[in-house]
Amino acid sequence: MKQIEAIIRKSKFDEVKEALHRIEVNFFTYWDVTGVGNEKQGHVYRGISYSTSDIQRRYLSIVVSDDFVQRTVDTLLEVASTGNVGDGKIFVSEVIEAYRIRTKESGHAGIN
């Protein structure tokens, strides 16, 4: 099993969620985060300067069996991309074990 962590633009979240459901990745956790990126420019709106170095994004945590890793990553790369700076990052880590609390199932059965 692997954990896929993705930091994406909030504006792409609905598209990403639908695309993940299409490839049968039906369970994941997400939350809103703020990060610091490479972009250092500020924007001025009505005479007030705003920093764009603090970037609002959505963080997804997805645990999948090994056979779903590549299709999940490929889907994220395809759907979350705008081709512009700030599209986000994807990290893949090993998951040693997973348990479903209600049924006490573990491993692959614990995440599906």
Steps between C-alpha positions, in 0.01 A plus 500: 500500500604857436395841627475764232508854630406769251500875541284652227329825406165538675345588164588153365363302796154415358653378173757292687236350730283396204799357314607296804149358533510403130811289561336345809697689763198571717652580838745773587542778750551865415540832673582860419861602556722801454853462376796695376604449140763621257296797377621815674297768322231702670177633355346841553122527530341841564831639614568222751791262441429131560766232532455200273773301672238363742300275271157352577483137386315177567691205649384148412605185684420185303590143602480245220615147432817467293310427178318837523806719558598580143146563374435726800819700444434520125147627565627766741769610254249525216205663675669728756731663247443845357852525361576800721728553798326388819319191372621306804691190602444125537680280753480119519588314822487142618214401733586212729146410602141626489202405716128558469384581851140380459580149370859470618604397148860573410717535193327535162161422656555778751516770233230383258 
